[in-house]
């Protein structure tokens, strides 16, 4: 174990380190102090929850200045900040990351991630416009293809949370409460991003019978329902629509009905597209997960002697994955989806998770003895860049949200 990595409160391998030693290091080697604290937090050897005397830590580091580099608007600058919030903040962000990762999520399996700092992102989907020419005679000119450029918009949605820790809480050594509140930041962020992502994949608002904002599909900036059972809706490349009514999940025939709609999707020449089945997943609420697993894990068609199921472990239609979350049940307990979701949905990050801390050298401390403040902020939105890669299946004819 590296003897230069400090353990909280504060014990490196090989010898005990007192709080006065830590103060001495911060004062005499401030740059080295910051580096070692970051290394310890990133390695997991230095953890916020291991602190036993946060009051002592506060008293030792609360008036010591150390240099840190801040990046604002793409510009980096070196500033001095109090060592206590720098150390506590470094440990807090590690704890937030752990808390975020502990929250189960499937959203990342349904989207392709992109980054763009604009409020409105325009995605150009360039489709080739071919000619119906199946042979070019010798010495004849080759026909030139054109480009039919259609665009979709992806907007943004800002969110975030903050917490404030008073000097009194630190003086009373309320470490359990402090750790719990810091962990909550990560859990809250994970929940909100997951719920937002699933709502957009389901087009929970835009595909109601009476649609409302926000829409996940915005061709040329116009909010448009993504899922409809009407032929040639939301466009002519979906000849059977994008929704199957009265298709509650019961057995493999319901999967066949959804697949038929998916396989009918067309390209810009009116020809059927070929969707790699290795990219197709089932997305189902927890309420029907048991039924789904029975079907897709069955080698044979129930009630038919020795007939191998097309959707079973050895079947040709075995999907890439079965994705499920109880959060989907808040949207609908019966609606399910079949599609190559990553091909269709983009999750745009205008602002990746941003973490900021402030300490006792701020106006807040002067006004109300705020010893430590932390906030996290993020800005992301999900948009659909096409409409031909996913099919929604309703138990009856009532859409989620209606």
C-alpha positions in Angstrom: 0.0 0.0 0.0 1.3 3.5 -0.9 2.4 5.3 2.3 1.7 8.6 0.6 -2.0 7.9 0.5 -3.8 9.2 3.6 -6.6 7.4 5.2 -9.3 9.4 6.9 -8.8 10.8 10.3 -6.0 10.5 9.3 -4.1 7.2 9.0 -1.7 6.4 6.1 -0.2 3.0 5.9 2.7 2.6 8.3 2.1 5.3 10.9 -0.6 7.4 12.5 -1.0 11.0 11.2 -2.4 13.5 13.6 -4.7 16.4 12.6 -1.9 18.7 13.4 0.3 16.8 10.9 -2.4 17.2 8.3 -2.6 20.9 9.0 1.2 21.1 8.8 1.1 19.4 5.4 -1.6 21.7 4.1 0.3 24.7 5.2 3.8 23.7 4.2 3.0 21.6 1.0 -0.4 22.9 -0.1 -0.2 21.6 -3.7 1.0 18.2 -2.5 -1.9 18.2 0.0 -4.5 18.7 -2.6 -2.9 16.0 -4.9 -2.7 13.4 -2.1 -6.3 14.0 -1.0 -7.5 13.6 -4.6 -5.5 10.4 -5.1 -6.8 9.0 -1.8 -10.4 9.7 -2.7 -10.1 8.4 -6.2 -8.5 5.2 -5.0 -11.2 4.6 -2.4 -8.6 4.6 0.4 -9.9 8.0 1.7 -13.7 8.0 2.3 -16.0 10.5 3.8 -17.9 7.9 5.8 -14.7 6.9 7.6 -14.3 10.3 9.2 -14.9 10.1 13.0 -13.9 13.6 14.1 -15.1 16.1 11.5 -15.0 18.8 14.1 -11.3 18.2 14.6 -10.8 18.2 10.9 -12.7 21.5 10.6 -10.6 23.1 13.3 -7.4 21.9 11.8 -8.1 22.9 8.2 -10.8 25.6 8.4 -8.3 28.5 8.1 -5.7 27.0 5.8 -5.6 28.2 2.2 -4.5 25.8 -0.6 -4.2 26.4 -4.4 -6.8 24.8 -6.7 -7.5 25.1 -10.4 -11.0 26.1 -11.4 -12.4 25.8 -14.9 -15.2 28.2 -15.7 -16.5 28.6 -19.3 -13.5 26.6 -20.6 -11.0 28.9 -18.9 -8.8 27.6 -16.2 -7.4 29.7 -13.4 -5.7 29.0 -10.1 -7.3 30.3 -7.0 -6.8 29.9 -3.2 -9.5 28.1 -1.2 -9.9 26.9 2.3 -8.4 23.4 2.8 -11.4 22.0 4.7 -14.1 22.3 2.0 -11.5 21.2 -0.6 -10.8 18.0 1.3 -14.5 17.5 2.3 -15.6 18.3 -1.2 -13.2 15.8 -2.7 -14.5 13.1 -0.4 -18.1 14.2 -1.0 -17.9 13.9 -4.8 -16.5 10.4 -4.4 -19.4 9.5 -2.1 -21.9 11.0 -4.6 -20.4 9.0 -7.4 -20.8 5.8 -5.3 -24.4 6.7 -4.4 -25.2 7.5 -8.0 -23.8 4.2 -9.2 -25.7 2.2 -6.6 -29.1 3.3 -8.1 -30.2 0.6 -10.6 -30.8 2.1 -14.0 -31.5 0.9 -17.6 -31.6 4.3 -19.3 -28.0 4.1 -20.5 -29.0 0.9 -22.4 -31.7 2.7 -24.4 -29.8 5.8 -25.6 -26.8 6.9 -27.5 -25.0 9.6 -25.4 -23.9 12.9 -27.0 -22.7 16.2 -25.6 -23.6 19.6 -26.9 -23.6 22.9 -24.9 -26.4 24.5 -26.9 -29.9 24.8 -25.5 -31.4 23.5 -28.8 -29.4 20.9 -30.7 -30.2 20.2 -34.3 -29.4 16.7 -35.6 -29.3 16.3 -39.4 -30.4 12.9 -40.5 -29.1 12.7 -44.1 -31.0 10.0 -46.1 -29.7 9.2 -49.6 -32.3 9.6 -52.4 -31.5 6.9 -54.8 -32.9 6.4 -58.3 -34.8 3.2 -59.3 -32.0 2.1 -61.7 -31.0 -1.5 -61.4 -28.4 -1.5 -64.2 -26.2 1.1 -66.0 -25.4 0.2 -69.5 -21.8 0.5 -70.8 -20.8 4.1 -71.7 -24.0 5.5 -70.0 -23.6 8.1 -67.3 -24.0 6.8 -63.8 -27.1 8.3 -62.1 -26.2 10.7 -59.3 -27.9 10.4 -55.9 -29.3 13.3 -54.1 -29.6 14.0 -50.4 -32.8 14.7 -48.6 -31.8 16.3 -45.4 -34.3 16.3 -42.6 -33.6 17.5 -39.1 -34.8 16.9 -35.6 -34.4 19.1 -32.5 -33.2 18.0 -29.1 -33.8 20.6 -26.3 -32.5 20.7 -22.8 -33.6 20.4 -19.2 -31.6 21.8 -16.3 -31.8 20.4 -12.8 -29.8 20.1 -9.7 -29.7 20.2 -5.9 -27.6 21.7 -3.1 -26.9 21.1 0.6 -25.7 23.3 3.4 -23.8 22.2 6.4 -23.6 24.6 9.3 -20.6 25.1 11.6 -22.8 23.9 14.4 -23.4 20.5 12.8 -19.7 20.1 12.4 -19.0 21.3 16.0 -21.5 18.7 17.2 -19.8 16.1 15.0 -23.0 15.2 13.1 -21.0 13.0 10.6 -23.7 10.4 10.1 -26.2 13.1 9.1 -23.7 14.8 6.8 -22.8 11.6 5.0 -26.4 10.7 4.6 -27.3 14.0 3.0 -24.3 14.0 0.7 -25.2 10.4 -0.4 -28.7 11.7 -1.1 -27.4 14.1 -3.7 -26.1 11.2 -5.8 -29.3 9.1 -5.4 -31.5 12.0 -6.2 -29.6 12.8 -9.4 -29.6 9.2 -10.5 -33.4 8.9 -9.9 -34.3 12.1 -11.8 -32.1 11.2 -14.9 -33.5 7.7 -15.0 -37.1 8.8 -14.7 -36.7 11.5 -17.3 -35.0 9.1 -19.8 -37.7 6.4 -19.4 -40.5 9.0 -19.8 -38.9 10.2 -23.1 -38.4 6.6 -24.5 -42.1 6.0 -23.8 -43.0 9.5 -25.1 -45.1 9.7 -22.1 -46.4 13.2 -22.8 -46.2 13.5 -26.6 -47.9 10.2 -27.5 -51.0 10.6 -25.4 -54.4 10.7 -27.2 -54.3 14.4 -26.3 -50.6 15.1 -26.6 -48.8 17.8 -24.6 -45.2 19.0 -24.2 -42.5 17.8 -23.9 -42.3 15.7 -27.1 -39.4 13.4 -27.6 -39.7 13.6 -31.4 -39.3 17.1 -32.9 -38.9 16.9 -36.7 -37.8 20.4 -38.0 -38.6 21.7 -34.5 -42.3 20.6 -34.4 -43.4 18.5 -31.5 -44.8 15.3 -33.0 -46.3 12.2 -31.4 -43.8 9.3 -31.8 -46.2 6.4 -31.2 -49.4 6.1 -33.3 -51.4 3.1 -34.5 -52.5 4.9 -37.7 -50.8 3.9 -41.0 -48.1 6.2 -42.3 -47.9 7.9 -38.9 -45.8 9.7 -37.8 -44.5 9.5 -41.4 -44.8 7.4 -44.5 -41.8 5.3 -43.6 -44.0 3.6 -40.9 -46.7 2.0 -43.1 -48.2 0.2 -40.1 -47.7 3.0 -37.7 -45.5 2.8 -34.6 -48.0 1.4 -32.1 -49.9 -1.8 -31.8 -53.3 -1.6 -30.0 -54.9 -4.4 -28.1 -51.5 -6.2 -27.9 -51.2 -7.0 -24.2 -48.3 -9.3 -23.5 -49.6 -12.8 -23.1 -47.5 -15.1 -25.3 -45.2 -15.2 -28.3 -48.0 -14.2 -30.7 -47.9 -10.8 -29.2 -44.2 -10.6 -29.9 -44.9 -11.7 -33.5 -47.4 -8.8 -33.9 -44.9 -6.2 -32.7 -42.2 -7.7 -34.8 -44.4 -7.5 -37.9 -44.8 -3.7 -37.4 -41.1 -3.2 -36.8 -40.1 -5.2 -39.9 -42.5 -3.2 -42.1 -40.6 0.0 -41.5 -39.1 1.5 -44.7 -36.2 3.7 -45.9 -36.6 6.8 -48.0 -36.9 4.8 -51.2 -39.9 2.9 -49.8 -38.0 -0.3 -49.4 -38.0 -2.2 -46.1 -35.1 -1.5 -43.8 -33.0 -4.3 -42.3 -32.7 -3.9 -38.6 -29.9 -6.1 -37.1 -31.8 -8.3 -34.7 -28.7 -8.3 -32.4 -29.6 -4.7 -31.6 -33.2 -5.3 -30.8 -34.3 -5.3 -27.1 -37.5 -5.8 -25.2 -38.5 -3.0 -22.8 -41.1 -4.0 -20.3 -42.6 -2.8 -17.0 -42.0 -4.9 -13.9 -45.7 -5.8 -13.8 -45.3 -8.1 -16.8 -41.7 -9.1 -16.5 -42.6 -12.5 -15.1 -44.7 -13.3 -18.1 -42.1 -12.1 -20.5 -39.3 -14.2 -18.9 -41.5 -17.3 -19.1 -41.9 -16.8 -22.9 -38.3 -15.8 -23.8 -36.8 -18.5 -21.5 -38.9 -21.3 -22.8 -37.3 -23.6 -25.4 -40.6 -24.7 -26.8 -44.0 -23.1 -27.7 -46.3 -23.8 -24.8 -49.1 -26.3 -25.7 -47.4 -27.4 -29.0 -45.4 -30.6 -28.9 -41.7 -30.3 -29.9 -42.1 -26.9 -31.6 -39.1 -24.7 -30.8 -40.0 -21.2 -29.9 -38.7 -18.5 -32.2 -38.3 -16.2 -29.2 -36.7 -18.7 -26.9 -33.0 -19.4 -26.0 -32.5 -21.1 -29.4 -34.9 -19.1 -31.4 -34.1 -16.9 -34.4 -35.9 -13.9 -32.7 -34.0 -14.0 -29.5 -33.6 -10.4 -28.6 -30.4 -8.7 -27.5 -31.7 -8.1 -24.0 -34.8 -7.8 -21.8 -34.8 -4.4 -20.1 -37.1 -3.7 -17.2 -37.6 -1.3 -14.3 -40.3 -0.7 -11.7 -40.1 3.0 -12.7 -41.8 2.0 -16.0 -44.8 0.9 -13.9 -45.3 4.5 -12.9 -45.8 5.2 -16.6 -47.8 2.1 -17.4 -48.0 -1.4 -15.9 -48.9 -3.1 -19.1 -47.4 -1.1 -22.1 -44.3 -2.7 -23.5 -41.8 -1.9 -26.4 -39.7 -3.7 -29.0 -37.0 -1.9 -30.8 -33.4 -1.0 -31.5 -33.5 1.8 -29.0 -30.0 3.1 -29.3 -30.4 3.7 -33.0 -33.4 5.9 -32.4 -32.8 7.8 -29.1 -30.1 10.3 -28.2 -29.4 11.6 -24.7 -27.9 15.0 -25.0 -25.8 16.4 -22.1 -25.6 20.2 -22.2 -24.0 20.0 -18.8 -22.5 16.8 -17.4 -22.8 16.4 -13.6 -21.1 19.5 -12.1 -20.1 19.6 -8.5 -19.1 22.8 -6.6 -18.2 23.3 -2.9 -17.8 26.4 -0.8 -16.3 26.8 2.6 -16.0 29.2 5.5 -14.2 31.9 3.4 -17.5 32.9 1.9 -20.2 35.4 2.6 -22.5 32.6 3.7 -20.2 31.8 6.6 -20.1 35.5 7.7 -23.9 35.7 7.5 -25.0 32.4 9.1 -22.0 30.3 9.9 -22.3 28.0 6.9 -19.2 25.9 7.1 -19.7 23.9 3.9 -21.9 24.1 0.9 -22.2 21.7 -2.0 -24.3 21.6 -5.1 -24.6 19.3 -8.1 -26.2 20.4 -11.4 -26.9 18.7 -14.7 -28.6 19.5 -17.9 -29.7 16.7 -20.2 -32.6 15.8 -22.5 -33.5 12.8 -24.6 -34.7 13.1 -28.2 -35.7 10.8 -31.0 -33.8 11.2 -34.3 -36.1 8.8 -36.2 -39.4 6.9 -35.8 -38.7 3.5 -37.5 -36.7 1.7 -34.8 -39.2 1.2 -31.9 -42.7 -0.1 -31.5 -45.1 0.6 -28.6 -47.6 -2.1 -27.6 -50.8 -1.2 -25.6 -52.9 -3.6 -23.7 -56.0 -1.9 -25.1 -56.2 1.5 -26.8 -55.4 3.8 -23.9 -52.0 5.3 -24.1 -49.9 5.9 -21.0 -50.9 9.2 -19.3 -54.4 9.2 -20.6 
